[in-house]
Amino acid sequence: MSVPAPVDATRGNTRVAGWLYLLTFAASIPALLLLAPVLKDASYIVGPGADHRVVLGLLLDVVNALACIGTAVAVYPAVRRHNESLALGFVTSRMFEGAVIMVGVVSLLAVVTLRQDLTGSSDAGSAALLSSGHALVAVRDATFQFGPNLCSAINALLFGTLLYRSRLVPRIIPAMGLIGAPMLLAATLATVFGVIEQGSVWFAGVVLIAAWEFTIGIYMAIKGFRASPSREPRASQLQQVAI
């Protein structure tokens, strides 16, 4: 008597998580380009500004934050059976990352609002406005270190370890994240403590983490997870069914 293949009830969750991973790329990369005027121009808050462009970039950052959280929430039912602690840690880390990104969004939105409301103020007011703009952009720069950089490394350690142990995907995929995570983590901490300048993160770590996240997104969206040994029927169970 043939035994029907087990149906994975969480396959849909896995694919949704994969597409959300890809959405983080589709939102975050254009957002970084759109936010360049306010991030690179120290006098943006007292200048002519490019507010529509910046606001669009901030909206994409909101999409990125929500997609970050969605990846972990969607995949949690599919991986908690393998290691609930790592799975829950991954959800927590992703939620923290999304929250930190939103702090950066609010800080830059405040720059745009102040620029619009206080344009044409006195010289003394312009000096105070310029100081406020610098402070708000500095807040956003800090959120970038503690959000996308630090959390990406932590996410790779948690989710990568879980997938590497469970063999739900080819091990080469989480291996990229597990190798890149310590490099990115070290560079981020060095930036926070002032050892290196922001933006001079180790290129190899960034590339490996980006490759890991993009590859796992593609794999989950298209193929889902492999059948896990812990979910396959045992030989004795198959014999009993056959009888």
C-alpha positions in Angstrom: 0.0 0.0 0.0 1.5 3.3 -1.1 1.7 6.1 1.5 0.8 9.6 0.2 3.6 12.2 0.6 3.0 14.4 3.7 1.6 17.8 3.0 3.5 20.7 4.5 0.9 23.1 5.9 3.5 25.8 6.4 4.7 25.9 2.8 2.7 29.0 2.1 4.3 30.7 5.0 7.7 29.9 3.7 7.0 31.3 0.3 5.4 34.5 1.7 8.6 35.0 3.9 10.7 34.6 0.8 8.8 37.2 -1.2 9.0 39.6 1.8 12.7 39.1 1.9 12.9 40.2 -1.7 10.6 43.1 -0.9 13.1 44.4 1.6 15.6 44.7 -1.2 13.1 46.3 -3.6 12.3 48.9 -1.0 15.6 49.6 0.9 17.9 50.1 -2.1 15.8 52.8 -3.9 15.1 54.4 -0.5 18.8 54.9 0.1 19.2 56.6 -3.2 16.1 58.8 -2.7 17.3 59.9 0.8 20.7 61.0 -0.5 19.9 64.8 -0.5 19.0 65.0 3.2 21.7 62.5 4.2 24.6 64.1 2.3 23.7 67.8 2.3 24.5 69.3 5.7 22.5 72.4 5.0 19.4 70.6 3.5 17.1 71.8 6.3 17.8 75.5 5.4 18.1 75.0 1.6 15.6 74.6 -1.2 15.2 70.9 -0.4 13.8 67.9 -2.4 11.0 67.1 -0.1 8.9 65.0 -2.4 11.9 62.8 -3.2 12.8 62.4 0.5 9.3 61.6 1.6 9.0 58.9 -1.1 12.3 57.4 0.2 10.9 57.5 3.8 7.7 55.7 2.6 9.9 53.0 1.1 11.8 52.7 4.4 8.4 52.1 6.1 7.7 49.3 3.6 11.2 47.9 4.4 10.5 48.0 8.1 7.2 46.2 7.8 8.6 43.6 5.4 11.5 42.9 7.8 9.0 42.0 10.5 6.9 40.1 8.1 9.7 37.8 7.0 10.2 36.5 10.6 6.5 36.3 11.5 5.6 34.4 8.3 8.4 31.9 8.5 8.1 31.3 12.3 5.5 28.5 12.0 7.7 26.6 9.6 10.9 26.7 11.7 9.8 26.7 15.3 9.5 22.9 15.4 13.3 22.7 14.7 14.5 25.2 17.3 11.9 27.3 19.0 14.5 29.5 20.8 16.3 30.4 17.6 13.1 31.0 15.8 11.7 33.2 18.5 15.0 35.1 18.7 14.8 35.7 14.9 11.3 37.2 15.3 12.5 39.4 18.1 15.5 40.6 16.2 13.5 41.4 13.1 10.9 43.3 15.2 13.7 45.3 16.8 15.2 46.1 13.4 11.9 47.3 12.0 11.4 49.5 15.1 14.8 51.1 14.8 14.3 51.8 11.1 11.0 53.6 12.0 12.9 55.8 14.4 15.2 56.8 11.5 12.1 57.5 9.4 10.6 59.8 12.0 13.9 61.7 12.5 14.2 62.5 8.8 10.5 63.3 8.5 11.1 65.9 11.2 13.8 67.4 9.1 11.4 67.8 6.2 8.7 69.3 8.4 11.0 71.8 10.1 12.4 72.9 6.7 8.9 73.5 5.4 7.6 75.3 8.5 10.6 77.5 9.3 11.9 78.4 5.8 12.8 82.1 5.7 13.5 82.5 9.4 16.2 84.9 10.8 19.9 84.2 10.8 19.8 83.1 14.4 16.8 80.9 13.7 18.6 79.4 10.7 21.6 78.6 12.8 19.4 76.8 15.3 17.5 75.1 12.5 20.8 73.9 11.0 21.9 72.5 14.4 18.6 70.7 14.8 18.9 69.2 11.2 22.4 67.9 12.0 21.1 66.3 15.2 18.2 64.6 13.4 20.3 63.3 10.6 22.8 62.0 13.2 19.9 60.1 14.8 19.1 58.5 11.5 22.8 57.6 11.0 22.8 55.9 14.4 19.6 53.9 13.6 21.3 52.7 10.4 24.1 51.2 12.4 21.8 49.6 15.0 19.1 48.6 12.6 20.1 47.3 9.1 23.8 46.7 10.0 23.8 45.3 13.6 20.5 43.4 13.2 21.4 42.0 9.8 24.4 40.3 11.5 22.3 39.1 14.4 19.5 37.8 12.0 22.1 35.9 10.0 23.5 34.3 13.2 20.1 33.2 14.4 18.3 32.3 11.2 21.4 31.0 9.5 22.2 28.7 12.4 18.7 27.3 12.5 18.7 26.6 8.7 22.2 25.2 8.8 21.3 22.7 11.5 17.9 21.7 10.2 19.1 21.4 6.5 15.9 23.0 5.3 17.9 24.6 2.6 21.3 23.8 1.0 23.9 24.5 3.6 25.9 26.8 1.4 23.1 29.4 1.7 23.2 29.9 5.5 27.0 29.5 5.4 27.3 32.8 3.6 25.4 34.5 6.4 27.3 32.7 9.1 30.6 33.8 7.6 29.6 37.4 6.8 27.8 38.0 10.2 30.9 38.3 12.4 32.6 40.5 9.8 29.6 42.9 9.6 29.1 42.8 13.4 32.8 43.7 14.1 32.7 46.6 11.5 29.4 47.9 12.9 30.7 47.9 16.5 34.0 49.5 15.4 31.9 52.3 13.8 29.8 52.8 16.9 32.9 53.1 19.1 34.6 55.5 16.6 37.4 53.2 15.5 36.4 53.6 11.8 34.1 56.1 10.0 30.5 55.3 9.1 30.3 53.9 5.6 33.7 52.2 5.8 32.3 48.8 6.8 34.1 45.8 5.7 33.0 45.2 2.1 33.2 41.4 2.2 30.9 41.2 5.2 28.3 43.4 3.5 28.4 41.4 0.3 28.1 38.1 2.1 25.1 39.2 4.2 23.4 40.7 1.1 24.0 37.6 -0.9 22.7 35.4 2.0 19.5 37.4 2.4 18.8 37.7 -1.4 19.6 34.0 -1.9 17.4 32.7 0.9 14.6 35.0 -0.3 14.8 33.5 -3.8 15.0 29.9 -2.5 12.1 30.2 -0.1 9.9 32.1 -2.6 10.4 29.6 -5.4 11.1 26.2 -3.7 10.2 26.6 -0.1 11.9 24.4 2.4 13.2 20.9 2.0 11.5 18.0 3.7 13.0 17.7 7.1 14.1 14.4 8.5 12.2 15.2 11.7 9.0 15.6 9.7 9.4 12.4 7.6 7.6 9.3 8.7 9.8 6.7 10.4 10.3 3.4 8.7 8.4 1.6 11.4 5.5 3.9 10.9 5.5 3.2 7.2 5.5 -0.6 7.8 2.5 -0.2 10.1 0.6 1.8 7.5 1.5 -0.8 4.8 0.1 -3.6 7.0 
